[in-house]
């Protein structure tokens, strides 16, 4: 199945002081809206991150559902962003659908 929402906000932060690059899309700036928040560290992962499986990108959903290494594909088609997730990450992200489309 596919979950589709209209993104009214898009952002990105590429600030070395933050220690990671961040990007996201959201329905609104209110907490009730759906959003996807992508993050990836600038630094090489340390032994602890590797041991915990946190040595890759991270995705955060509105209720702070978080999964590492869960993104399988990201596609842009005109005004559509399609993100395909590893179905095994859905519980961690508190999602039901492994394909998310932002218009």
Backbone as CSV, one residue per row, in Angstrom:
resi,resn,N_x,N_y,N_z,CA_x,CA_y,CA_z,C_x,C_y,C_z
1,UNK,0.835,-1.181,0.000,0.000,0.000,0.000,0.884,1.249,0.000
2,UNK,0.248,2.361,-0.336,0.952,3.637,-0.392,0.242,4.659,0.489
3,UNK,1.015,5.388,1.272,0.481,6.507,2.038,0.870,7.774,1.289
4,UNK,-0.106,8.637,1.003,0.165,9.856,0.243,-0.282,11.069,1.051
5,UNK,0.557,12.102,1.055,0.200,13.357,1.715,0.715,14.528,0.890
6,UNK,0.162,15.707,1.161,0.585,16.927,0.478,1.571,17.663,1.378
7,UNK,2.778,17.809,0.901,3.820,18.497,1.663,3.698,20.000,1.436
8,UNK,3.489,20.729,2.505,3.424,22.185,2.448,4.755,22.816,2.838
9,UNK,5.620,22.014,3.478,6.899,22.519,3.980,8.003,21.526,3.610
10,UNK,9.129,22.056,3.172,10.330,21.243,2.943,11.505,22.008,3.541
11,UNK,12.465,21.304,4.125,13.600,21.973,4.740,14.855,21.121,4.610
12,UNK,15.956,21.769,4.800,17.233,21.076,4.807,18.233,21.849,5.637
13,UNK,19.094,21.133,6.340,20.132,21.739,7.171,21.429,21.008,6.876
14,UNK,22.420,21.747,6.446,23.741,21.187,6.161,24.746,22.000,6.972
15,UNK,24.704,21.817,8.279,25.496,22.619,9.198,26.446,21.718,9.981
16,UNK,27.752,21.819,9.727,28.706,20.972,10.452,28.601,21.094,11.974
17,UNK,28.110,22.225,12.484,27.928,22.370,13.928,26.831,21.452,14.457
18,UNK,25.940,21.017,13.598,24.857,20.101,13.985,25.315,18.644,13.937
19,UNK,26.488,18.362,13.374,27.061,17.026,13.255,26.323,16.106,12.296
20,UNK,25.298,16.617,11.597,24.612,15.771,10.615,23.911,16.654,9.589
21,UNK,23.605,16.050,8.458,22.792,16.713,7.448,21.359,16.251,7.685
22,UNK,20.413,17.196,7.574,19.014,16.891,7.827,18.162,17.437,6.693
23,UNK,17.085,16.747,6.381,16.114,17.212,5.393,14.757,16.657,5.792
24,UNK,13.727,17.327,5.337,12.410,16.825,5.669,11.316,17.448,4.840
25,UNK,10.163,16.818,4.894,8.940,17.328,4.280,7.826,17.135,5.297
26,UNK,6.858,18.070,5.289,5.776,18.002,6.268,4.496,18.571,5.692
27,UNK,3.373,18.054,6.199,2.061,18.578,5.813,1.875,20.003,6.308
28,UNK,2.376,20.282,7.496,2.223,21.611,8.084,3.275,21.771,9.174
29,UNK,3.286,22.939,9.770,4.224,23.154,10.877,3.580,22.828,12.223
30,UNK,2.406,22.223,12.198,1.739,21.807,13.419,2.071,20.349,13.719
31,UNK,2.074,19.995,14.969,2.477,18.653,15.377,1.566,17.553,14.849
32,UNK,0.306,17.858,14.556,-0.621,16.829,14.100,-0.361,16.385,12.656
33,UNK,0.328,17.184,11.870,0.568,16.867,10.466,1.599,15.767,10.288
34,UNK,1.504,15.075,9.156,2.458,14.016,8.843,3.765,14.640,8.368
35,UNK,4.874,13.983,8.685,6.180,14.479,8.242,7.170,13.330,8.145
36,UNK,8.200,13.568,7.371,9.342,12.669,7.273,10.587,13.513,7.518
37,UNK,11.431,13.078,8.444,12.643,13.802,8.809,13.825,12.858,8.581
38,UNK,14.650,13.200,7.603,15.797,12.374,7.219,17.057,12.948,7.851
39,UNK,17.952,12.076,8.363,19.203,12.532,8.967,20.343,11.569,8.624
40,UNK,21.543,12.127,8.500,22.735,11.320,8.282,23.930,12.073,8.868
41,UNK,24.720,11.389,9.677,25.881,12.008,10.327,26.955,12.380,9.318
42,UNK,27.686,13.441,9.626,28.854,13.825,8.847,30.045,12.924,9.178
43,UNK,30.153,12.569,10.440,31.298,11.813,10.926,31.172,10.326,10.614
44,UNK,32.294,9.657,10.503,32.274,8.199,10.387,31.731,7.624,11.694
45,UNK,30.967,6.559,11.613,30.392,5.982,12.833,31.463,5.379,13.726
46,UNK,31.218,5.481,15.030,32.113,4.879,16.006,31.676,3.461,16.322
47,UNK,32.444,2.773,17.137,32.120,1.388,17.489,30.724,1.223,18.104
48,UNK,30.314,2.192,18.926,28.996,2.082,19.565,27.874,2.191,18.529
49,UNK,27.977,3.154,17.603,26.958,3.286,16.553,26.894,2.031,15.695
50,UNK,28.046,1.483,15.370,28.085,0.265,14.558,27.428,-0.887,15.313
51,UNK,27.760,-1.042,16.575,27.206,-2.141,17.382,25.689,-2.026,17.526
52,UNK,25.176,-0.803,17.562,23.742,-0.582,17.730,22.982,-0.518,16.405
53,UNK,23.698,-0.638,15.277,23.047,-0.546,13.971,22.674,0.878,13.599
54,UNK,23.336,1.842,14.231,23.054,3.250,13.991,24.145,3.889,13.132
55,UNK,24.750,3.101,12.264,25.870,3.570,11.449,25.433,3.916,10.036
56,UNK,24.206,4.354,9.876,23.651,4.685,8.573,22.655,5.828,8.735
57,UNK,21.882,6.091,7.702,20.893,7.164,7.760,19.773,6.819,8.743
58,UNK,19.039,7.846,9.119,17.956,7.702,10.092,16.713,8.392,9.531
59,UNK,15.569,7.807,9.769,14.294,8.412,9.397,13.449,8.527,10.658
60,UNK,12.840,9.707,10.841,11.970,9.948,11.994,10.601,10.367,11.478
61,UNK,9.560,9.793,12.073,8.182,10.099,11.704,7.541,10.945,12.811
62,UNK,6.309,11.434,12.613,5.724,12.420,13.527,5.697,12.036,15.010
63,UNK,5.429,10.800,15.341,5.363,10.401,16.747,6.721,9.942,17.279
64,UNK,7.792,10.439,16.635,9.173,10.116,16.988,9.528,8.657,16.719
65,UNK,8.752,8.015,15.822,9.156,6.697,15.354,10.480,6.856,14.621
66,UNK,11.434,5.996,14.907,12.782,6.150,14.367,13.301,4.813,13.876
67,UNK,13.911,4.834,12.681,14.531,3.619,12.150,15.801,4.007,11.399
68,UNK,16.804,3.162,11.513,18.092,3.369,10.851,18.204,2.427,9.656
69,UNK,18.712,2.949,8.533,18.943,2.128,7.354,17.678,1.589,6.715
70,UNK,16.563,2.243,6.927,15.269,1.701,6.501,14.844,2.124,5.100
71,UNK,15.509,3.098,4.523,15.088,3.611,3.217,15.680,2.749,2.120
72,UNK,14.815,2.218,1.276,15.244,1.379,0.150,15.435,2.208,-1.109
73,UNK,14.477,3.092,-1.424,14.611,3.959,-2.594,13.972,5.314,-2.313
74,UNK,14.487,6.322,-3.004,13.898,7.658,-3.013,13.835,8.074,-4.473
75,UNK,12.648,8.468,-4.918,12.460,8.851,-6.322,11.754,10.201,-6.397
76,UNK,12.154,11.008,-7.393,11.467,12.261,-7.694,10.871,12.137,-9.079
77,UNK,9.585,12.438,-9.204,8.909,12.492,-10.499,8.083,13.765,-10.521
78,UNK,8.555,14.764,-11.237,7.904,16.069,-11.309,7.636,16.616,-9.926
79,UNK,6.400,16.575,-9.457,6.067,17.135,-8.146,5.775,16.047,-7.110
80,UNK,6.353,14.869,-7.309,6.100,13.736,-6.424,7.413,13.190,-5.864
81,UNK,7.462,13.072,-4.551,8.570,12.417,-3.868,8.053,11.063,-3.392
82,UNK,8.686,9.981,-3.814,8.282,8.635,-3.402,9.422,8.002,-2.616
83,UNK,9.111,7.579,-1.391,10.079,6.929,-0.512,9.592,5.514,-0.257
84,UNK,10.438,4.547,-0.561,10.107,3.146,-0.302,10.945,2.671,0.877
85,UNK,10.264,2.106,1.858,10.907,1.688,3.103,11.013,0.175,3.196
86,UNK,11.950,-0.282,3.989,12.038,-1.688,4.334,10.792,-2.025,5.147
87,UNK,9.969,-2.978,4.695,8.743,-3.305,5.427,8.986,-3.700,6.890
88,UNK,10.171,-4.214,7.198,10.472,-4.596,8.574,10.632,-3.392,9.502
89,UNK,10.758,-2.189,8.948,10.928,-0.984,9.766,9.605,-0.329,10.146
90,UNK,8.497,-0.811,9.625,7.217,-0.127,9.811,6.798,-0.030,11.277
91,UNK,6.999,-1.058,12.053,6.648,-0.990,13.478,7.471,0.074,14.193
92,UNK,8.773,0.122,13.923,9.640,1.122,14.560,9.219,2.547,14.198
93,UNK,8.718,2.721,12.973,8.322,4.043,12.495,6.861,4.364,12.798
94,UNK,6.143,3.399,13.346,4.709,3.551,13.630,3.936,3.871,12.351
95,UNK,4.264,3.121,11.283,3.604,3.282,9.987,2.966,1.969,9.558
96,UNK,2.001,2.060,8.636,1.357,0.855,8.097,1.788,0.567,6.664
97,UNK,2.218,1.590,5.934,2.537,1.456,4.516,4.026,1.623,4.292
98,UNK,4.607,0.800,3.405,6.051,0.895,3.170,6.405,1.838,2.025
99,UNK,5.404,2.360,1.322,5.634,3.378,0.285,4.932,4.652,0.730
100,UNK,5.681,5.759,0.719,5.131,7.045,1.116,5.355,8.010,-0.038
101,UNK,4.303,8.716,-0.407,4.404,9.711,-1.474,4.035,11.078,-0.936
102,UNK,4.896,12.041,-1.199,4.642,13.440,-0.846,4.446,14.215,-2.137
103,UNK,3.315,14.855,-2.256,2.996,15.664,-3.439,3.296,17.107,-3.111
